[in-house]
Amino acid sequence: MTHILKLGGSVITEKHRAETLDGEALDAAADAVADAVVDGAVSELVLVHGGGSFGHHHASEAGVSTTHGTDDTADAIAIHSAMKALNQFVLSRLHERGVPALPVHPLSAGSRDEQGELSLPLGQVETMLGEGFVPVLHGDVIATAEEGVTVLSGDEIVTEAAVALDAERVGLCSTVPGVLDDEDVIPEITTFEDVAAVLGGSDVAADVTGGMAAKVKQLLDLGVPASVFGPDAISAFLAGEEPGTTVHGR
């Protein structure tokens, strides 16, 4: 059974401070992953992490988003290098706990065409899973026809991987315990119209990937239910529970 778990950038970094890791939160997440993987509770796991204060900071300064690109090499390298640095922090925490994690950098794997359609071959990820590794992908920049490079969000990677790998369980770990209506967790979402009034963009100015509304829209297109939950529920998700909000289209 293939699990896909996305760690939001706001979960593992101090998103309001440029290139600042939240070491305590990352340690807790790595503990939960190690407990599930090393003990054998999860046989196949793909991890994806967002950009947080690493990639988002540079992308915002350069005016690059999922739809607006740049052909400035220095800007592209700054965003990509920041994401590789964060990816290495994640890998290091996992390796310290015995998780056989390997990096996958999307810039070298995918592209968008003139219409913005994403092509992200994941044969290497499938092979890694078959060999017992835990692939760790991340938000990145990606070559885009007529735009130079644009941002590829972790949420987009999750949806692409879920389809390509025929994932049976998908979980997005955010800073909140689920999709919220005021302070209450919405237990289930089946159409975007049901929650459009309560979903805004990200509350962080440097977020270039669309916030919770974009997450929900993408998850509704998946063929399997997905869970949106807070950091304290990572272990519950990996244990087979459905914490937080369950998102699935009809």
C-alpha positions in Angstrom: 0.0 0.0 0.0 1.5 3.3 -1.1 1.1 6.3 1.2 1.9 9.8 0.2 2.5 12.3 3.0 3.1 16.0 2.4 4.7 18.1 5.1 3.7 21.7 4.7 6.4 24.2 4.5 4.8 26.2 7.3 5.0 23.0 9.5 8.8 22.5 9.2 10.0 26.1 8.9 9.5 29.4 10.5 7.7 30.8 7.6 7.8 34.5 8.6 11.6 34.4 8.9 13.7 33.8 5.7 15.4 30.4 5.5 14.7 29.5 9.2 14.0 25.8 10.1 11.6 24.8 12.8 13.9 22.1 14.1 11.5 20.9 16.9 8.6 20.5 14.5 10.8 18.7 11.9 12.2 16.4 14.6 8.6 15.5 15.7 7.6 14.8 12.1 10.7 12.7 11.5 10.0 10.7 14.7 6.4 9.9 13.4 7.7 8.8 10.0 10.4 6.7 11.5 8.0 5.0 13.9 5.9 3.9 10.9 8.6 3.1 8.4 11.2 1.4 10.5 8.7 -0.7 12.4 7.1 -1.8 9.1 3.6 -0.3 9.6 4.0 1.5 6.3 5.5 -0.5 3.5 5.7 2.2 0.8 5.9 5.9 1.6 6.5 8.9 -0.6 7.3 12.1 1.3 6.8 15.6 -0.2 7.6 18.8 1.6 6.7 22.4 0.8 9.0 25.4 0.6 8.2 27.4 3.7 10.6 30.2 4.4 13.2 28.7 2.1 11.7 28.5 -1.4 8.8 30.9 -0.9 11.0 33.7 0.3 13.2 33.7 -2.9 10.2 33.0 -5.2 8.3 36.0 -3.7 11.3 38.3 -4.1 11.6 37.3 -7.7 7.9 37.5 -8.5 7.7 33.9 -9.4 4.6 31.8 -8.8 2.9 28.7 -10.2 1.7 30.8 -13.1 4.2 33.6 -13.5 7.8 32.6 -14.4 11.3 34.1 -14.8 14.0 33.5 -17.3 16.6 34.9 -14.8 19.1 32.1 -14.1 20.2 33.6 -10.8 16.6 33.8 -9.5 15.9 30.2 -10.6 19.1 28.9 -8.9 18.3 30.9 -5.7 14.9 29.2 -5.4 16.1 25.8 -6.3 19.2 26.0 -4.0 17.0 27.0 -1.1 14.7 24.1 -1.6 17.6 21.7 -1.9 19.0 23.0 1.4 15.6 22.4 3.1 15.4 19.0 1.5 18.8 18.1 3.0 17.6 19.1 6.4 14.6 16.8 6.0 16.8 13.9 4.8 19.3 14.4 7.6 16.6 14.1 10.2 15.2 11.0 8.6 18.6 9.4 8.2 19.3 10.0 11.9 16.3 7.8 12.7 17.1 5.0 10.2 14.7 6.0 7.5 16.1 5.0 4.0 15.3 8.3 2.4 16.5 9.5 -1.0 16.0 12.9 -2.6 14.1 13.6 -5.8 14.6 17.1 -7.2 11.7 18.0 -9.6 13.6 20.7 -11.6 15.6 17.8 -13.2 12.5 15.6 -13.8 9.6 17.6 -15.1 8.3 20.5 -17.2 5.2 22.5 -18.2 4.0 23.1 -21.7 2.6 26.4 -23.2 -0.8 25.8 -21.5 0.8 25.2 -18.2 0.1 21.5 -18.2 2.5 19.6 -16.0 4.6 16.6 -17.1 6.4 15.0 -14.1 7.6 11.4 -14.9 7.9 9.4 -11.7 9.4 6.2 -12.8 12.4 6.8 -10.6 10.1 7.2 -7.6 8.3 3.9 -8.3 11.6 2.1 -8.6 12.9 3.6 -5.4 9.7 2.3 -3.6 10.3 -1.1 -5.1 13.8 -1.1 -3.7 12.7 -0.2 -0.2 13.6 3.5 -0.2 11.5 6.5 0.9 11.6 9.1 -1.9 11.5 12.7 -0.7 10.3 15.2 -3.2 9.9 18.9 -2.6 8.4 22.1 -4.1 10.7 23.5 -6.7 11.0 25.6 -9.8 10.3 23.8 -13.1 11.0 24.6 -16.7 7.9 26.1 -18.4 7.5 26.8 -22.0 7.4 30.6 -22.7 7.8 31.4 -19.0 11.4 30.3 -18.2 10.7 28.6 -14.9 7.7 28.7 -12.6 7.0 27.3 -9.2 6.0 23.7 -8.8 4.1 23.4 -5.5 4.3 20.4 -3.2 0.5 20.1 -3.5 0.8 19.7 -7.3 3.5 17.0 -6.7 1.1 15.2 -4.3 -1.7 15.0 -6.9 0.6 13.9 -9.7 2.3 11.3 -7.5 -1.1 10.0 -6.2 -2.3 9.3 -9.8 1.0 8.0 -11.2 1.7 5.7 -8.3 -1.9 4.6 -7.8 -1.6 5.7 -4.1 -4.1 4.3 -1.7 -3.7 6.9 1.0 -2.9 10.6 0.7 -2.2 13.0 3.7 -1.4 16.7 3.9 0.0 17.9 7.1 -0.7 21.6 7.7 -0.3 24.0 10.6 -4.0 23.6 11.4 -5.9 20.5 12.5 -7.9 20.4 9.2 -9.8 22.7 6.9 -11.5 25.2 9.3 -14.8 26.9 9.4 -14.0 29.6 11.9 -12.3 27.5 14.6 -14.1 24.2 13.8 -12.7 21.4 11.7 -14.8 20.6 8.7 -15.0 16.8 8.8 -15.6 16.2 5.1 -15.5 18.1 1.8 -17.0 16.7 -1.4 -17.4 19.9 -3.5 -15.5 23.1 -3.5 -18.7 25.1 -3.5 -19.6 23.8 -0.1 -16.5 25.5 1.5 -15.7 28.3 -1.0 -17.0 31.0 1.4 -14.7 29.9 4.2 -11.5 29.2 2.2 -9.2 32.1 1.5 -5.6 32.2 0.3 -2.6 31.7 2.6 -2.2 34.1 5.5 1.5 34.5 4.7 2.3 37.2 2.2 5.2 35.2 0.7 3.1 32.1 -0.1 3.2 31.7 -3.9 1.4 28.4 -4.2 -2.3 29.3 -3.4 -3.0 28.5 0.2 -5.7 26.1 1.5 -8.2 26.8 -1.3 -5.7 25.5 -3.9 -5.0 22.5 -1.8 -8.7 21.6 -1.6 -9.3 22.1 -5.3 -6.5 19.8 -6.2 -7.5 17.1 -3.7 -11.0 17.0 -5.0 -9.7 15.9 -8.3 -8.0 12.8 -6.8 -9.5 9.4 -7.2 -8.9 8.6 -3.5 -9.9 10.4 -0.3 -7.2 12.6 1.1 -6.8 13.8 4.7 -5.8 17.3 5.8 -4.5 17.4 9.4 -2.2 19.1 11.8 1.3 18.0 12.9 0.0 16.0 16.0 -1.9 13.7 13.6 0.9 12.4 11.4 1.2 9.2 13.4 -2.5 8.7 13.3 -2.6 9.1 9.5 0.3 6.7 9.0 -1.4 4.2 11.3 -4.4 4.1 9.0 -6.7 6.6 10.6 -8.4 9.6 8.8 -7.6 12.6 11.0 -8.7 16.1 10.4 -10.7 16.8 7.2 -11.3 14.2 4.6 -11.5 15.6 1.0 -12.9 13.6 -1.8 -14.9 14.4 -5.0 -18.1 12.7 -5.7 
